[in-house]
Amino acid sequence: MRVLQATPAQLAAIDSVLEGKPTKPDANGQVLIRIRTAATMLDAHRATVWRMVKGGRLKVVEILPGSFRVRLADVLALAQEKEAA
């Protein structure tokens, strides 16, 4: 119901997230990215990202049935950990 009441700017932001395009983070840094994009950023395979989800290192958000995203901030934090190691 809230989507039906969204402004055109909000609808455009929703569309860009669903298409996997990067957007500017909101005040909380809540930008969602695809699992494939997270794997690319972490230089890992998608299966490895799913293992990170199952292991509790990443939290997944189901935006539609069968369509999952992870928070960009969480992926960037993991990438920094990987560089520091």
MOPAC internal coordinates of N, CA, C and O (Angstrom, degrees):
PM7 1SCF
backbone

  N    0.0000 0     0.00 0     0.00 0    0    0    0
  C    1.4455 1     0.00 0     0.00 0    1    0    0
  C    1.5277 1   111.15 1     0.00 0    2    1    0
  O    1.2310 1   120.96 1   142.87 1    3    2    1
  N    1.3469 1   115.77 1   -37.13 1    3    2    1
  C    1.4589 1   119.19 1  -178.75 1    5    3    2
  C    1.5151 1   111.59 1   -65.27 1    6    5    3
  O    1.2310 1   120.13 1   148.41 1    7    6    5
  N    1.3359 1   117.36 1   -31.59 1    7    6    5
  C    1.4627 1   120.28 1   179.42 1    9    7    6
  C    1.5240 1   109.58 1   -64.30 1   10    9    7
  O    1.2310 1   120.38 1   142.38 1   11   10    9
  N    1.3086 1   116.87 1   -37.62 1   11   10    9
  C    1.4615 1   120.36 1   179.72 1   13   11   10
  C    1.5281 1   111.87 1   -65.48 1   14   13   11
  O    1.2310 1   120.35 1   155.34 1   15   14   13
  N    1.3238 1   116.93 1   -24.66 1   15   14   13
  C    1.4628 1   121.57 1  -179.14 1   17   15   14
  C    1.5259 1   112.92 1   -97.58 1   18   17   15
  O    1.2310 1   120.13 1  -176.55 1   19   18   17
  N    1.3258 1   117.35 1     3.45 1   19   18   17
  C    1.4679 1   121.54 1  -176.91 1   21   19   18
  C    1.5276 1   110.61 1   -71.64 1   22   21   19
  O    1.2310 1   121.67 1   -29.92 1   23   22   21
  N    1.3205 1   114.40 1   150.08 1   23   22   21
  C    1.4579 1   120.69 1   176.39 1   25   23   22
  C    1.5268 1   109.14 1   -74.80 1   26   25   23
  O    1.2310 1   119.81 1   -16.27 1   27   26   25
  N    1.3308 1   117.96 1   163.73 1   27   26   25
  C    1.4683 1   119.56 1   176.90 1   29   27   26
  C    1.5327 1   112.94 1   -57.46 1   30   29   27
  O    1.2310 1   119.94 1   143.27 1   31   30   29
  N    1.3243 1   117.72 1   -36.73 1   31   30   29
  C    1.4658 1   120.74 1   178.61 1   33   31   30
  C    1.5246 1   110.79 1   -65.64 1   34   33   31
  O    1.2310 1   120.49 1   139.65 1   35   34   33
  N    1.3300 1   116.67 1   -40.35 1   35   34   33
  C    1.4577 1   120.47 1   178.58 1   37   35   34
  C    1.5283 1   110.61 1   -66.83 1   38   37   35
  O    1.2310 1   120.13 1   139.59 1   39   38   37
  N    1.3170 1   117.36 1   -40.41 1   39   38   37
  C    1.4597 1   120.95 1   177.85 1   41   39   38
  C    1.5280 1   111.12 1   -63.58 1   42   41   39
  O    1.2310 1   120.36 1   140.73 1   43   42   41
  N    1.3277 1   116.91 1   -39.27 1   43   42   41
  C    1.4649 1   120.51 1   177.86 1   45   43   42
  C    1.5285 1   110.63 1   -63.93 1   46   45   43
  O    1.2310 1   120.45 1   140.12 1   47   46   45
  N    1.3403 1   116.74 1   -39.88 1   47   46   45
  C    1.4611 1   120.70 1   178.38 1   49   47   46
  C    1.5257 1   110.72 1   -65.83 1   50   49   47
  O    1.2310 1   120.29 1   139.48 1   51   50   49
  N    1.3228 1   117.06 1   -40.52 1   51   50   49
  C    1.4651 1   121.24 1   178.03 1   53   51   50
  C    1.5279 1   109.75 1   -62.51 1   54   53   51
  O    1.2310 1   120.47 1   134.86 1   55   54   53
  N    1.3238 1   116.72 1   -45.14 1   55   54   53
  C    1.4653 1   121.01 1   179.66 1   57   55   54
  C    1.5242 1   111.38 1   -60.17 1   58   57   55
  O    1.2310 1   120.08 1   137.20 1   59   58   57
  N    1.3313 1   117.45 1   -42.80 1   59   58   57
  C    1.4634 1   119.73 1  -178.21 1   61   59   58
  C    1.5286 1   111.29 1   -66.62 1   62   61   59
  O    1.2310 1   119.73 1   143.33 1   63   62   61
  N    1.3287 1   118.12 1   -36.67 1   63   62   61
  C    1.4593 1   121.02 1   177.45 1   65   63   62
  C    1.5216 1   110.04 1   -67.17 1   66   65   63
  O    1.2310 1   120.45 1   136.36 1   67   66   65
  N    1.3318 1   116.75 1   -43.64 1   67   66   65
  C    1.4625 1   120.24 1  -179.96 1   69   67   66
  C    1.5232 1   112.56 1   -65.13 1   70   69   67
  O    1.2310 1   120.22 1   151.50 1   71   70   69
  N    1.3270 1   117.18 1   -28.50 1   71   70   69
  C    1.4560 1   121.66 1   178.44 1   73   71   70
  C    1.5223 1   112.15 1   -85.45 1   74   73   71
  O    1.2310 1   120.29 1   176.70 1   75   74   73
  N    1.3406 1   117.04 1    -3.30 1   75   74   73
  C    1.4509 1   120.81 1   178.12 1   77   75   74
  C    1.5151 1   114.53 1    81.21 1   78   77   75
  O    1.2310 1   120.22 1  -167.04 1   79   78   77
  N    1.3298 1   117.18 1    12.96 1   79   78   77
  C    1.4579 1   120.86 1   179.38 1   81   79   78
  C    1.5270 1   109.59 1   -82.80 1   82   81   79
  O    1.2310 1   120.18 1   -38.82 1   83   82   81
  N    1.3258 1   117.26 1   141.18 1   83   82   81
  C    1.4629 1   118.67 1   178.15 1   85   83   82
  C    1.5246 1   110.87 1   -67.59 1   86   85   83
  O    1.2310 1   121.28 1   -37.29 1   87   86   85
  N    1.3047 1   115.16 1   142.71 1   87   86   85
  C    1.4599 1   121.36 1   178.03 1   89   87   86
  C    1.5165 1   108.63 1  -131.17 1   90   89   87
  O    1.2310 1   120.70 1   -12.47 1   91   90   89
  N    1.2947 1   116.27 1   167.53 1   91   90   89
  C    1.4549 1   120.11 1   176.67 1   93   91   90
  C    1.5251 1   108.97 1   -72.79 1   94   93   91
  O    1.2310 1   120.19 1   -43.17 1   95   94   93
  N    1.3293 1   117.24 1   136.83 1   95   94   93
  C    1.4539 1   119.10 1   178.40 1   97   95   94
  C    1.5258 1   111.05 1   -67.92 1   98   97   95
  O    1.2310 1   120.98 1   -28.25 1   99   98   97
  N    1.3191 1   115.73 1   151.75 1   99   98   97
  C    1.4558 1   119.13 1   174.49 1  101   99   98
  C    1.5206 1   108.21 1   -81.67 1  102  101   99
  O    1.2310 1   119.70 1     9.91 1  103  102  101
  N    1.3140 1   118.18 1  -170.09 1  103  102  101
  C    1.4612 1   121.66 1  -175.74 1  105  103  102
  C    1.5313 1   111.97 1   -60.71 1  106  105  103
  O    1.2310 1   119.70 1   151.81 1  107  106  105
  N    1.3176 1   118.18 1   -28.19 1  107  106  105
  C    1.4569 1   121.63 1  -178.69 1  109  107  106
  C    1.5266 1   112.72 1   -94.60 1  110  109  107
  O    1.2310 1   119.72 1   179.77 1  111  110  109
  N    1.3303 1   118.15 1    -0.23 1  111  110  109
  C    1.4499 1   121.21 1  -177.83 1  113  111  110
  C    1.5145 1   112.69 1    70.17 1  114  113  111
  O    1.2310 1   119.75 1  -149.22 1  115  114  113
  N    1.2950 1   118.08 1    30.78 1  115  114  113
  C    1.4544 1   123.28 1  -173.94 1  117  115  114
  C    1.5257 1   112.46 1   -91.27 1  118  117  115
  O    1.2310 1   119.89 1  -118.41 1  119  118  117
  N    1.3001 1   117.82 1    61.59 1  119  118  117
  C    1.4554 1   121.03 1   175.65 1  121  119  118
  C    1.5203 1   107.34 1   -98.18 1  122  121  119
  O    1.2310 1   120.56 1   -47.93 1  123  122  121
  N    1.3249 1   116.53 1   132.07 1  123  122  121
  C    1.4480 1   121.80 1  -179.68 1  125  123  122
  C    1.5230 1   109.98 1  -101.57 1  126  125  123
  O    1.2310 1   120.74 1   -39.28 1  127  126  125
  N    1.3246 1   116.20 1   140.72 1  127  126  125
  C    1.4527 1   120.97 1   178.50 1  129  127  126
  C    1.5326 1   109.02 1  -128.40 1  130  129  127
  O    1.2310 1   121.30 1   -18.83 1  131  130  129
  N    1.3217 1   115.12 1   161.17 1  131  130  129
  C    1.4590 1   121.08 1   179.69 1  133  131  130
  C    1.5216 1   110.95 1   -71.30 1  134  133  131
  O    1.2310 1   121.27 1   -22.75 1  135  134  133
  N    1.3095 1   115.18 1   157.25 1  135  134  133
  C    1.4650 1   121.14 1   176.72 1  137  135  134
  C    1.5278 1   109.80 1   -60.62 1  138  137  135
  O    1.2310 1   120.40 1   139.40 1  139  138  137
  N    1.3205 1   116.84 1   -40.60 1  139  138  137
  C    1.4694 1   121.94 1   179.52 1  141  139  138
  C    1.5307 1   110.03 1   -60.88 1  142  141  139
  O    1.2310 1   120.24 1   137.55 1  143  142  141
  N    1.3298 1   117.15 1   -42.45 1  143  142  141
  C    1.4647 1   121.13 1   179.64 1  145  143  142
  C    1.5199 1   110.37 1   -66.25 1  146  145  143
  O    1.2310 1   120.52 1   139.34 1  147  146  145
  N    1.3244 1   116.62 1   -40.66 1  147  146  145
  C    1.4626 1   120.75 1   177.68 1  149  147  146
  C    1.5218 1   110.40 1   -61.72 1  150  149  147
  O    1.2310 1   120.47 1   138.72 1  151  150  149
  N    1.3360 1   116.71 1   -41.28 1  151  150  149
  C    1.4641 1   120.70 1   178.91 1  153  151  150
  C    1.5238 1   110.64 1   -62.32 1  154  153  151
  O    1.2310 1   120.30 1   138.16 1  155  154  153
  N    1.3116 1   117.03 1   -41.84 1  155  154  153
  C    1.4658 1   121.00 1   178.36 1  157  155  154
  C    1.5230 1   110.72 1   -63.28 1  158  157  155
  O    1.2310 1   120.60 1   136.15 1  159  158  157
  N    1.3299 1   116.46 1   -43.85 1  159  158  157
  C    1.4622 1   120.37 1  -178.91 1  161  159  158
  C    1.5261 1   111.83 1   -65.06 1  162  161  159
  O    1.2310 1   120.47 1   146.82 1  163  162  161
  N    1.3339 1   116.70 1   -33.18 1  163  162  161
  C    1.4597 1   121.19 1  -178.54 1  165  163  162
  C    1.5255 1   112.35 1   -91.91 1  166  165  163
  O    1.2310 1   120.54 1  -179.57 1  167  166  165
  N    1.3408 1   116.57 1     0.43 1  167  166  165
  C    1.4635 1   122.33 1  -176.68 1  169  167  166
  C    1.5290 1   109.81 1    52.87 1  170  169  167
  O    1.2310 1   121.90 1  -129.61 1  171  170  169
  N    1.3439 1   113.96 1    50.39 1  171  170  169
  C    1.4610 1   121.02 1  -178.41 1  173  171  170
  C    1.5252 1   109.08 1  -136.86 1  174  173  171
  O    1.2310 1   120.75 1    -9.66 1  175  174  173
  N    1.3006 1   116.16 1   170.34 1  175  174  173
  C    1.4596 1   121.94 1   176.68 1  177  175  174
  C    1.5335 1   108.72 1   -84.00 1  178  177  175
  O    1.2310 1   120.86 1   -24.90 1  179  178  177
  N    1.3296 1   115.95 1   155.10 1  179  178  177
  C    1.4716 1   119.98 1   178.64 1  181  179  178
  C    1.5261 1   111.78 1   -57.62 1  182  181  179
  O    1.2310 1   120.32 1   142.98 1  183  182  181
  N    1.3259 1   117.00 1   -37.02 1  183  182  181
  C    1.4660 1   120.09 1   178.44 1  185  183  182
  C    1.5275 1   111.12 1   -62.07 1  186  185  183
  O    1.2310 1   120.63 1   144.24 1  187  186  185
  N    1.3212 1   116.39 1   -35.76 1  187  186  185
  C    1.4571 1   120.76 1   177.76 1  189  187  186
  C    1.5236 1   110.36 1   -65.17 1  190  189  187
  O    1.2310 1   120.14 1   140.23 1  191  190  189
  N    1.3307 1   117.34 1   -39.77 1  191  190  189
  C    1.4637 1   120.84 1   177.80 1  193  191  190
  C    1.5243 1   109.41 1   -63.58 1  194  193  191
  O    1.2310 1   120.05 1   138.78 1  195  194  193
  N    1.3302 1   117.50 1   -41.22 1  195  194  193
  C    1.4670 1   120.03 1   177.56 1  197  195  194
  C    1.5186 1   111.10 1   -64.55 1  198  197  195
  O    1.2310 1   119.84 1   145.50 1  199  198  197
  N    1.3334 1   117.90 1   -34.50 1  199  198  197
  C    1.4694 1   119.90 1   175.20 1  201  199  198
  C    1.5205 1   110.74 1   -64.91 1  202  201  199
  O    1.2310 1   120.72 1   143.46 1  203  202  201
  N    1.3351 1   116.23 1   -36.54 1  203  202  201
  C    1.4676 1   120.29 1   176.30 1  205  203  202
  C    1.5253 1   110.79 1   -64.43 1  206  205  203
  O    1.2310 1   120.80 1   142.60 1  207  206  205
  N    1.3224 1   116.07 1   -37.40 1  207  206  205
  C    1.4664 1   120.49 1   177.36 1  209  207  206
  C    1.5270 1   109.39 1   -65.00 1  210  209  207
  O    1.2310 1   120.47 1   130.66 1  211  210  209
  N    1.3355 1   116.71 1   -49.34 1  211  210  209
  C    1.4664 1   120.60 1  -179.45 1  213  211  210
  C    1.5219 1   111.60 1   -63.71 1  214  213  211
  O    1.2310 1   120.27 1   148.13 1  215  214  213
  N    1.3287 1   117.09 1   -31.87 1  215  214  213
  C    1.4554 1   121.70 1   179.33 1  217  215  214
  C    1.5198 1   113.62 1   -80.60 1  218  217  215
  O    1.2310 1   119.98 1   174.16 1  219  218  217
  N    1.3237 1   117.63 1    -5.84 1  219  218  217
  C    1.4541 1   120.83 1   178.00 1  221  219  218
  C    1.5215 1   114.98 1    88.55 1  222  221  219
  O    1.2310 1   119.51 1  -175.16 1  223  222  221
  N    1.3184 1   118.54 1     4.84 1  223  222  221
  C    1.4618 1   120.68 1   179.79 1  225  223  222
  C    1.5193 1   112.15 1   -79.03 1  226  225  223
  O    1.2310 1   120.29 1   154.55 1  227  226  225
  N    1.3422 1   117.04 1   -25.45 1  227  226  225
  C    1.4694 1   123.14 1   176.38 1  229  227  226
  C    1.5191 1   108.44 1  -129.98 1  230  229  227
  O    1.2310 1   121.14 1   -35.90 1  231  230  229
  N    1.3176 1   115.42 1   144.10 1  231  230  229
  C    1.4610 1   120.30 1   174.64 1  233  231  230
  C    1.5178 1   108.11 1  -103.04 1  234  233  231
  O    1.2310 1   121.03 1   -42.15 1  235  234  233
  N    1.3129 1   115.63 1   137.85 1  235  234  233
  C    1.4497 1   121.57 1  -177.48 1  237  235  234
  C    1.5273 1   109.24 1  -105.75 1  238  237  235
  O    1.2310 1   121.13 1   -33.47 1  239  238  237
  N    1.3319 1   115.45 1   146.53 1  239  238  237
  C    1.4587 1   122.46 1   177.15 1  241  239  238
  C    1.5187 1   107.69 1  -119.58 1  242  241  239
  O    1.2310 1   120.36 1   -55.32 1  243  242  241
  N    1.3302 1   116.91 1   124.68 1  243  242  241
  C    1.4614 1   120.68 1   177.79 1  245  243  242
  C    1.5236 1   107.59 1   -92.19 1  246  245  243
  O    1.2310 1   120.60 1   -71.47 1  247  246  245
  N    1.3309 1   116.47 1   108.53 1  247  246  245
  C    1.4668 1   120.03 1  -176.44 1  249  247  246
  C    1.5170 1   112.11 1   -87.21 1  250  249  247
  O    1.2310 1   120.33 1   151.83 1  251  250  249
  N    1.3164 1   116.98 1   -28.17 1  251  250  249
  C    1.4572 1   124.74 1   173.44 1  253  251  250
  C    1.5194 1   105.93 1  -142.41 1  254  253  251
  O    1.2310 1   119.33 1   -19.51 1  255  254  253
  N    1.3274 1   118.89 1   160.49 1  255  254  253
  C    1.4574 1   118.21 1   177.66 1  257  255  254
  C    1.5341 1   111.02 1   -56.19 1  258  257  255
  O    1.2310 1   121.05 1   -61.91 1  259  258  257
  N    1.3224 1   115.60 1   118.09 1  259  258  257
  C    1.4570 1   120.88 1   179.64 1  261  259  258
  C    1.5115 1   115.41 1    83.90 1  262  261  259
  O    1.2310 1   119.45 1  -177.38 1  263  262  261
  N    1.3257 1   118.65 1     2.62 1  263  262  261
  C    1.4636 1   122.83 1  -179.68 1  265  263  262
  C    1.5268 1   108.63 1  -117.86 1  266  265  263
  O    1.2310 1   120.99 1   -66.47 1  267  266  265
  N    1.3284 1   115.72 1   113.53 1  267  266  265
  C    1.4564 1   121.11 1  -172.31 1  269  267  266
  C    1.5254 1   111.91 1  -116.16 1  270  269  267
  O    1.2310 1   121.06 1   -28.95 1  271  270  269
  N    1.3228 1   115.59 1   151.05 1  271  270  269
  C    1.4599 1   123.25 1   175.88 1  273  271  270
  C    1.5248 1   108.49 1  -138.46 1  274  273  271
  O    1.2310 1   121.11 1   -19.71 1  275  274  273
  N    1.3406 1   115.49 1   160.29 1  275  274  273
  C    1.4649 1   121.86 1   173.37 1  277  275  274
  C    1.5227 1   108.22 1  -124.94 1  278  277  275
  O    1.2310 1   120.73 1   -21.22 1  279  278  277
  N    1.3239 1   116.21 1   158.78 1  279  278  277
  C    1.4635 1   120.44 1  -179.55 1  281  279  278
  C    1.5210 1   110.26 1   -74.81 1  282  281  279
  O    1.2310 1   120.99 1   -46.04 1  283  282  281
  N    1.3214 1   115.72 1   133.96 1  283  282  281
  C    1.4578 1   121.65 1   178.60 1  285  283  282
  C    1.5219 1   110.62 1   -59.77 1  286  285  283
  O    1.2310 1   119.87 1   139.42 1  287  286  285
  N    1.3126 1   117.85 1   -40.58 1  287  286  285
  C    1.4649 1   121.36 1  -178.71 1  289  287  286
  C    1.5288 1   111.16 1   -60.37 1  290  289  287
  O    1.2310 1   120.08 1   141.09 1  291  290  289
  N    1.3353 1   117.45 1   -38.91 1  291  290  289
  C    1.4643 1   120.74 1   178.53 1  293  291  290
  C    1.5229 1   111.23 1   -66.72 1  294  293  291
  O    1.2310 1   120.66 1   139.06 1  295  294  293
  N    1.3197 1   116.35 1   -40.94 1  295  294  293
  C    1.4673 1   120.67 1   179.70 1  297  295  294
  C    1.5244 1   110.14 1   -66.19 1  298  297  295
  O    1.2310 1   120.30 1   137.78 1  299  298  297
  N    1.3249 1   117.03 1   -42.22 1  299  298  297
  C    1.4670 1   119.95 1   178.85 1  301  299  298
  C    1.5200 1   110.99 1   -63.57 1  302  301  299
  O    1.2310 1   120.10 1   143.05 1  303  302  301
  N    1.3250 1   117.42 1   -36.95 1  303  302  301
  C    1.4569 1   120.93 1   177.98 1  305  303  302
  C    1.5309 1   110.68 1   -65.04 1  306  305  303
  O    1.2310 1   120.30 1   138.24 1  307  306  305
  N    1.3196 1   117.04 1   -41.76 1  307  306  305
  C    1.4725 1   120.54 1   176.43 1  309  307  306
  C    1.5215 1   111.62 1   -64.41 1  310  309  307
  O    1.2310 1   120.56 1   141.03 1  311  310  309
  N    1.3285 1   116.54 1   -38.97 1  311  310  309
  C    1.4627 1   120.68 1   178.87 1  313  311  310
  C    1.5319 1   110.54 1   -63.46 1  314  313  311
  O    1.2310 1   120.48 1   140.55 1  315  314  313
  N    1.3247 1   116.68 1   -39.45 1  315  314  313
  C    1.4635 1   120.26 1   178.43 1  317  315  314
  C    1.5294 1   110.83 1   -66.63 1  318  317  315
  O    1.2310 1   120.58 1   140.64 1  319  318  317
  N    1.3390 1   116.50 1   -39.36 1  319  318  317
  C    1.4597 1   120.01 1   176.61 1  321  319  318
  C    1.5241 1   110.30 1   -61.20 1  322  321  319
  O    1.2310 1   121.00 1   138.83 1  323  322  321
  N    1.3321 1   115.69 1   -41.17 1  323  322  321
  C    1.4628 1   120.84 1  -178.49 1  325  323  322
  C    1.5341 1   110.43 1   -65.03 1  326  325  323
  O    1.2310 1   120.50 1   140.04 1  327  326  325
  N    1.3340 1   116.64 1   -39.96 1  327  326  325
  C    1.4731 1   120.14 1   179.00 1  329  327  326
  C    1.5122 1   111.36 1   -68.63 1  330  329  327
  O    1.2310 1   119.87 1   144.82 1  331  330  329
  N    1.3330 1   117.86 1   -35.18 1  331  330  329
  C    1.4496 1   121.28 1  -178.09 1  333  331  330
  C    1.5351 1   111.74 1   -72.01 1  334  333  331
  O    1.2310 1   120.47 1   153.81 1  335  334  333
  N    1.3189 1   116.70 1   -26.19 1  335  334  333
  C    1.4774 1   120.52 1  -177.69 1  337  335  334
  C    1.4975 1   113.58 1   -76.96 1  338  337  335
  O    1.2310 1   120.10 1   180.00 1  339  338  337

